[in-house]
């Protein structure tokens, strides 16, 4: 029996953060357009686990979550044989519906690199910053921000004593760095400050792209359609012109076809988009032949250039006076109920928070560069020295324990996070089947394949630990989440009755200590949930997959619009970059199709 068919103007293969923005903008500009979003995961509308901000941790740590995909990588020699696992959003809104909600924006030079180094006119900071302003409503006054956009950005107003303690210590201890009212102005590094979050300050709800670009018009616009629980198998072609998608209703389910008269946009994320293209016959000959896929376009770059950030969360015990989210993250239903009721009645309280209220985009001082090792010297000279707006790490305090130990909810913790912004290592994503979109992918994220990345993490551990152990609320390291230093050494991790003096000497680490830190990072380093780069926007001869108008090389009526198109990394959480891509894609498609007022 032939698959059933439905017809549309534009089809989005995937309903992630960027797809919702692009589809929403186009639908609002021209309600007569018949637009379909085909999303593998569930709806997110009205669901507490998505719209209540502090519930993100329970969602991300739930192995049975329907809103996440768990991608299992190859055993990694660089990680001592460990198998890395990378989660991605699997729901309408994608990562914007499940992420940490950190309001973090890239360096202006990141986008300028896209334009100049990778030959993408129209993708520089001068083009993308206005689009990011258009997308947001910022609740403070400052340059380079927007005040009338769909996505709400706010700052926490209560429960701040951990962030205040952190910033007070930074002011007294870290003489190499300063303070700023805006850590996300596209240019500032080495300045501590308060951190914003994607939370509506009025309703206390998560500010995601599904609710603020799609659900807000879905009931009124009958030409805008969303099909959740359907997974795209492949793009359909007539010659090299995309004319629709084949999708399936769950594993082993019935296949169906949706036809697109004008455009197909692949927007399934950095792990989903390349595998859709590969199953569609777009990719390297060897991989396609292995899975019995007829090649339509020879593009060896599809699925290559996988990029991420390397993150670690170090846990520290805090005094009982600390204001943390431990009760929300690990509390019983009885503990949570009054917190939930407060949020439902007022839009206030602990449930409105992500626990990240302060931080810094950090670069090493000249005196600190030796900590990174000789391999980093060339990286510094080529990449960082000419671009003072590029941070080496992003770090800050997360007020709660985010490990997997079943610790009592009444215990107070701080998890210092740090991630490297531009790891040198990279990986790949290959489909595991020519016909089954649920087959396990062949995936290698590449963490620490280049040893230079380990040296950056070693410096980050030492730097962040020194600051935390001077905080008034500090009560020692939670040792199981730290390197295994020898007992009795200066580096040993253990409980404490209080902080060290602000003027205490820094810990001097021995060679064995440094090896323990490196081993710790091999055991603990994880995805930052910032996957990108696998359908890179750069010249075809350099491994590119899409051109500056997001057209897939060698095809017609087929674009990719998500973080897979990033040709290089960005020094920030990637949601803000996904917003830029979604808004830019809407503008480009509107120009192609003659649609006004996008």
C-alpha positions in Angstrom: 0.0 0.0 0.0 1.4 3.4 -1.0 2.0 5.8 1.9 -0.7 8.4 2.5 0.1 12.0 1.3 -0.6 15.5 2.5 0.4 18.8 0.7 2.0 22.0 2.0 4.0 25.0 0.8 6.9 24.6 3.3 7.8 21.6 5.4 10.2 21.7 8.4 11.9 18.4 9.0 12.3 18.8 12.8 10.7 21.2 15.3 13.6 22.5 17.3 14.5 26.0 18.5 15.4 27.5 15.2 12.6 25.7 13.2 10.0 27.2 15.5 11.4 30.7 15.0 11.6 30.5 11.2 8.2 28.8 10.8 6.6 31.2 13.3 7.9 34.3 11.5 6.9 33.1 8.1 3.4 32.1 9.3 2.9 35.5 11.0 4.0 37.4 7.9 1.9 35.4 5.5 -0.9 33.4 7.1 -1.9 31.9 3.8 1.3 29.9 3.6 0.6 26.2 4.4 3.4 25.3 6.8 4.0 21.9 8.4 6.4 21.1 11.2 7.2 17.4 11.6 8.7 16.8 15.1 9.8 13.4 16.5 9.1 14.3 20.1 6.0 15.4 22.1 4.2 18.7 22.4 5.4 21.0 25.2 2.4 23.3 25.6 1.1 23.6 29.2 3.4 20.9 30.4 4.9 21.7 33.8 8.2 20.0 33.1 8.8 22.4 30.3 7.2 25.7 31.3 8.3 25.6 35.0 11.9 26.8 34.8 13.5 24.9 37.7 12.1 21.6 36.5 14.8 21.5 33.8 17.1 19.5 36.1 14.6 16.7 36.7 13.9 16.6 33.0 17.6 16.4 31.9 18.4 13.7 34.5 15.4 11.5 33.7 16.6 8.5 31.6 12.9 7.9 30.6 12.2 11.4 29.5 10.2 11.5 26.3 11.6 15.0 25.6 15.3 13.8 25.2 17.3 11.7 22.8 20.3 10.0 24.2 23.0 9.6 21.6 25.6 7.0 22.5 29.1 7.6 21.1 31.9 5.3 20.2 34.2 4.2 23.1 36.8 6.9 23.3 40.5 6.2 23.6 41.0 9.8 24.8 38.5 9.2 27.6 40.1 5.9 28.7 37.6 3.8 26.8 34.6 5.6 28.3 31.4 5.8 26.1 30.2 9.5 25.9 26.5 10.1 25.8 25.0 13.3 24.3 21.5 14.4 25.0 19.5 16.5 22.6 16.0 18.0 22.8 13.3 15.8 21.4 10.2 17.9 21.6 8.6 20.9 20.0 11.0 23.8 20.7 13.9 21.5 20.9 16.7 22.6 23.3 14.9 25.8 24.1 12.2 23.7 25.8 14.6 21.7 28.0 17.8 23.7 28.4 19.3 25.6 31.4 17.8 28.9 30.1 21.2 30.7 30.4 21.1 34.0 28.6 24.6 33.8 27.0 25.5 35.5 23.8 28.5 34.8 21.5 31.4 37.0 20.9 30.9 39.4 17.9 34.1 38.0 16.4 32.5 34.6 16.3 30.0 35.8 13.7 32.5 37.9 12.0 34.6 34.8 11.5 31.6 33.1 9.9 31.4 36.0 7.4 35.0 36.6 6.7 37.0 33.4 7.4 34.3 31.1 6.0 33.0 33.4 3.2 29.4 33.9 4.3 28.3 37.4 3.4 25.4 38.6 5.5 26.3 36.5 8.6 28.6 38.9 10.4 27.9 40.5 13.8 26.5 43.6 12.1 23.9 41.5 10.4 23.0 39.1 13.3 23.0 41.4 16.3 19.9 43.3 15.0 18.1 40.0 14.6 18.9 39.0 18.1 17.7 42.4 19.4 14.5 41.8 17.4 13.9 38.5 19.1 14.1 39.6 22.8 12.5 41.6 25.4 15.3 42.5 27.9 14.4 43.7 31.3 17.4 45.9 31.8 18.7 48.9 29.9 21.8 48.5 27.8 23.1 48.7 24.3 22.8 45.8 21.9 19.6 44.5 23.5 16.0 44.3 22.4 12.9 45.5 24.2 9.9 44.3 22.1 10.7 40.8 21.0 8.9 37.4 21.7 11.6 35.9 24.0 11.7 37.3 27.5 15.0 37.8 29.4 15.0 38.5 33.1 17.2 38.6 36.2 16.5 36.8 39.5 15.4 39.1 42.2 15.5 36.9 45.3 17.4 33.9 46.6 20.8 35.4 45.6 23.1 35.0 48.6 25.2 32.4 46.8 25.7 34.6 43.8 26.4 37.6 46.0 29.0 35.6 48.0 30.6 34.5 44.7 30.8 38.0 43.3 32.0 39.5 46.6 34.9 37.0 46.7 35.7 37.6 43.1 36.1 41.4 43.8 38.5 40.8 46.6 40.5 37.8 45.2 40.7 38.1 41.4 42.7 41.2 40.8 43.2 40.4 37.1 39.5 40.9 36.3 36.8 43.5 36.7 33.0 43.8 37.0 30.3 44.7 34.5 26.6 45.3 34.4 26.4 43.3 31.2 28.4 40.1 30.8 26.6 39.5 27.5 27.2 42.6 25.4 29.0 40.6 22.6 32.4 41.9 23.5 33.2 41.8 27.3 35.5 39.2 28.8 37.2 39.0 32.1 34.5 40.8 33.9 32.2 39.2 36.5 28.6 40.1 36.7 25.0 39.0 37.2 23.6 36.5 34.7 20.2 36.6 33.0 17.9 33.8 32.1 15.2 33.1 29.5 12.3 33.4 31.9 9.3 35.7 31.6 9.5 38.0 34.6 5.7 38.4 34.7 4.5 34.8 34.5 7.7 33.1 35.8 7.5 30.7 32.8 10.3 29.4 30.6 10.8 31.6 27.5 11.1 29.1 24.7 10.5 29.2 20.9 7.6 26.8 20.8 5.4 28.9 23.1 6.5 32.3 21.9 6.6 31.7 18.1 4.3 28.7 17.4 1.7 28.1 20.1 0.9 31.8 20.3 -0.6 31.7 16.8 -1.4 28.0 16.3 -5.0 28.2 17.3 -5.8 31.2 15.0 -3.7 30.2 11.9 -5.2 27.0 10.4 -2.5 26.9 7.8 0.2 26.4 10.4 0.3 22.7 11.3 2.4 20.7 13.8 2.7 17.0 13.8 4.5 15.6 16.9 5.5 12.0 17.4 6.5 11.7 13.7 10.1 11.2 12.7 11.4 12.2 9.3 13.0 9.3 7.4 14.3 11.2 4.4 13.8 14.1 2.1 12.0 13.2 -1.2 13.5 14.4 -4.5 12.5 14.8 -8.1 15.9 14.9 -9.6 17.8 17.2 -7.3 14.7 19.3 -6.3 13.3 18.6 -2.8 9.6 18.0 -3.0 8.7 16.6 0.4 9.5 14.3 3.2 8.8 10.7 4.2 8.1 10.2 7.9 7.1 7.4 10.2 4.7 7.2 13.1 7.0 5.7 15.7 9.4 2.7 15.6 7.9 0.2 13.2 5.0 2.5 12.5 3.2 3.4 9.3 5.1 5.6 6.8 3.5 8.6 5.2 4.5 11.4 2.8 4.1 15.1 3.1 4.6 17.1 -0.1 6.1 20.6 -0.2 5.4 22.7 -3.3 7.9 25.4 -2.4 10.6 24.4 0.1 11.8 21.8 2.6 13.8 23.0 5.6 15.8 20.4 7.5 16.0 21.5 11.1 16.6 18.5 13.3 19.7 19.7 15.1 23.4 18.9 14.8 22.8 15.2 15.3 19.5 14.9 13.4 19.9 17.1 10.3 23.0 15.3 8.9 21.5 11.9 9.3 18.3 13.0 7.5 20.5 14.3 4.6 22.5 11.1 4.6 19.4 8.9 4.4 18.1 11.1 1.7 21.2 10.4 -0.5 23.2 13.5 0.4 26.7 12.7 1.8 29.9 10.9 1.2 29.9 8.0 -1.3 31.5 5.5 1.1 29.0 6.0 3.9 25.9 6.0 1.6 27.1 2.9 -0.1 27.6 1.1 3.2 23.9 1.6 4.0 22.6 0.9 0.5 21.6 4.5 -0.1 21.5 5.9 -3.7 23.6 9.0 -3.8 21.9 12.1 -5.1 24.6 14.7 -4.2 28.2 14.0 -3.3 28.8 16.1 -0.1 31.5 14.5 2.0 31.1 17.2 4.7 27.7 16.0 5.8 28.0 14.8 9.4 31.6 16.0 9.8 32.9 18.9 11.9 30.9 17.9 15.0 31.5 20.6 17.7 30.5 20.9 21.3 31.8 22.5 24.5 33.5 20.5 27.2 31.8 20.9 30.6 32.4 19.8 34.2 30.3 20.5 37.3 32.4 20.5 40.6 30.2 20.1 43.7 30.9 22.0 46.9 29.1 21.7 50.2 27.6 25.0 51.5 26.3 26.1 54.9 22.6 25.8 55.8 22.2 29.5 55.2 22.8 29.1 51.5 19.8 29.8 49.2 19.9 26.9 46.7 17.6 24.8 44.5 18.5 21.5 46.1 15.0 21.1 47.4 13.6 21.6 43.9 16.1 19.4 42.2 15.9 16.5 44.7 12.9 17.1 47.0 9.9 14.8 47.4 6.5 15.6 46.0 5.4 16.9 49.4 8.4 19.3 49.4 7.7 20.5 45.9 4.0 21.1 46.2 4.0 24.4 48.1 6.8 25.6 45.7 4.6 24.7 42.7 1.6 26.3 44.3 3.5 29.5 44.8 4.5 29.5 41.1 1.0 28.8 39.9 -0.5 31.6 42.1 2.1 34.3 41.7 4.6 33.4 39.0 7.3 33.8 41.7 9.5 31.7 44.0 12.2 29.1 43.5 10.5 27.4 40.5 11.2 30.5 38.4 15.0 30.1 38.7 17.6 28.2 36.9 20.1 28.6 39.7 22.7 30.5 37.6 22.8 34.1 38.7 26.4 35.1 38.3 29.5 34.2 36.2 32.3 35.3 34.0 33.6 34.8 30.5 37.3 34.2 31.3 40.6 34.4 29.5 44.0 33.7 31.1 46.3 36.5 32.1 49.8 36.5 30.6 51.1 35.0 33.9 48.6 32.1 33.7 49.3 30.9 30.1 52.0 28.6 31.2 49.4 26.5 33.0 47.9 25.4 29.6 51.0 23.7 28.3 53.1 24.4 25.2 50.5 23.0 22.8 48.2 25.9 23.7 50.6 28.6 22.7 49.9 28.3 19.0 46.2 28.2 19.6 46.4 31.3 21.7 48.4 33.2 19.2 46.3 32.2 16.2 42.8 32.2 17.7 42.6 34.2 20.9 45.2 36.9 20.8 43.7 38.7 17.8 40.2 38.4 19.2 40.0 39.8 22.8 36.2 39.2 22.9 36.7 35.4 22.7 36.5 33.8 26.2 38.5 30.6 26.8 36.0 29.4 29.4 32.6 30.4 30.7 32.2 29.7 34.4 29.9 30.4 37.3 28.0 29.0 40.3 24.9 26.8 39.9 23.1 26.8 43.2 22.4 23.1 43.7 23.9 19.6 43.4 23.6 18.4 39.8 25.4 15.0 40.1 23.7 11.6 40.2 24.3 10.6 43.8 21.0 10.4 45.8 21.9 13.0 48.4 19.4 14.4 51.0 17.4 17.3 49.6 18.0 19.3 52.7 21.7 19.4 52.1 23.0 22.6 50.4 25.4 22.5 47.5 27.0 24.7 44.9 28.1 23.2 41.5 30.7 25.3 39.9 30.5 24.8 36.1 33.1 25.6 33.6 33.2 24.8 29.9 35.8 25.4 27.3 34.4 27.7 24.5 36.5 26.6 21.6 37.8 23.1 22.0 40.3 22.1 19.2 38.9 18.5 19.1 36.0 17.7 16.8 34.0 14.6 15.8 31.4 13.2 13.4 27.8 12.0 13.1 26.9 9.2 10.6 23.5 7.5 10.1 23.3 4.0 11.3 20.8 2.9 8.6 19.6 3.8 5.2 15.9 3.4 6.1 15.4 3.3 9.8 15.6 6.7 11.5 15.5 5.0 14.9 18.7 3.0 14.3 21.6 4.0 16.5 23.8 6.5 14.8 27.6 6.1 14.4 28.7 9.0 16.6 32.1 10.2 17.9 32.0 13.6 19.7 35.8 13.7 19.8 36.2 15.0 23.3 39.9 15.4 24.2 41.1 13.8 20.9 43.5 16.7 20.8 45.4 16.8 24.2 45.6 20.6 24.1 41.9 20.7 25.3 42.9 18.9 28.6 45.3 21.7 29.6 42.5 24.3 29.4 40.3 22.2 31.7 43.2 21.8 34.2 43.6 25.6 34.5 39.8 26.0 34.8 39.6 23.6 37.7 42.3 25.3 39.7 41.0 28.8 39.0 37.4 28.1 40.0 38.3 26.1 43.1 40.4 29.0 44.5 37.5 31.3 44.3 34.9 29.0 45.8 37.0 28.0 48.8 37.1 31.7 49.9 33.3 32.0 49.9 31.7 32.6 53.3 29.1 29.8 52.6 31.8 27.3 51.6 32.0 24.1 53.7 34.4 22.0 51.7 34.6 20.0 48.5 32.2 17.1 47.9 35.1 14.8 47.3 33.4 12.2 45.0 32.9 15.0 42.4 36.6 16.1 42.4 39.9 14.7 41.4 41.3 11.8 43.5 44.2 13.7 45.2 46.3 11.9 47.8 45.3 12.2 51.4 47.4 14.7 53.4 48.4 16.8 50.4 47.6 20.5 49.9 45.2 19.6 47.1 43.2 17.0 49.1 39.4 17.5 48.8 37.5 17.2 52.1 34.8 18.9 54.3 35.6 22.2 55.9 34.2 24.3 58.7 34.5 27.5 56.7 36.4 29.3 54.0 40.1 30.0 53.9 41.3 33.6 54.3 40.8 35.8 51.3 44.6 36.3 51.2 45.5 32.7 51.7 48.1 31.3 49.2 46.8 29.4 46.2 47.1 25.6 46.4 50.3 24.4 44.8 49.7 21.3 42.8 52.3 18.7 42.3 52.9 16.7 39.1 50.8 13.9 40.6 48.1 16.4 41.4 48.0 17.6 37.8 47.8 14.0 36.5 44.9 13.5 38.9 43.1 16.5 37.5 43.7 15.4 34.0 42.4 11.9 34.8 39.4 13.4 36.5 38.5 15.3 33.4 38.8 12.2 31.2 36.3 10.5 33.6 33.9 13.4 34.0 34.0 15.6 30.9 30.6 15.7 29.3 28.5 17.4 26.7 27.4 20.9 27.4 24.3 20.1 25.2 25.8 22.5 22.6 26.1 20.3 19.5 26.8 22.1 16.3 28.7 22.2 13.0 27.7 19.0 11.1 26.1 20.7 8.1 28.6 23.5 8.0 28.0 26.8 6.1 31.2 27.2 4.2 32.5 26.6 0.7 31.8 23.2 -0.7 35.4 22.5 -1.4 36.2 23.1 2.2 33.7 20.5 3.5 30.7 22.8 3.4 27.2 21.5 3.2 25.1 24.7 2.8 25.8 28.1 1.1 25.3 31.5 2.8 21.6 31.3 1.9 21.3 27.9 3.7 20.8 26.1 0.4 22.2 22.5 0.4 24.8 22.4 -2.3 23.7 20.6 -5.4 20.0 20.7 -4.6 17.0 23.0 -5.2 14.3 23.9 -2.7 16.2 22.4 0.2 17.7 24.4 3.1 19.1 23.5 6.6 18.4 25.9 9.4 19.7 25.0 12.9 23.0 24.9 14.8 24.4 22.3 12.5 25.1 25.0 9.9 27.7 26.8 12.3 31.0 26.6 10.5 32.9 27.2 13.7 32.2 27.3 17.4 30.8 30.2 19.5 32.0 31.2 22.9 28.6 30.9 24.6 25.6 28.6 25.3 24.2 27.9 21.8 20.5 28.8 22.3 21.2 32.5 21.5 23.0 31.4 18.3 20.0 29.2 17.4 17.8 32.2 17.7 20.1 34.2 15.3 20.0 31.3 12.8 16.2 31.0 13.1 15.6 34.7 12.6 18.1 34.9 9.7 16.6 31.8 8.0 13.2 33.5 8.1 14.6 36.6 6.4 16.3 34.5 3.7 13.3 32.4 3.0 11.1 35.4 2.9 13.4 37.0 0.3 13.4 33.8 -1.8 9.6 33.5 -1.8 8.7 37.2 -2.0 7.2 37.4 1.5 7.0 40.8 3.1 7.2 42.0 6.7 9.3 39.2 8.2 
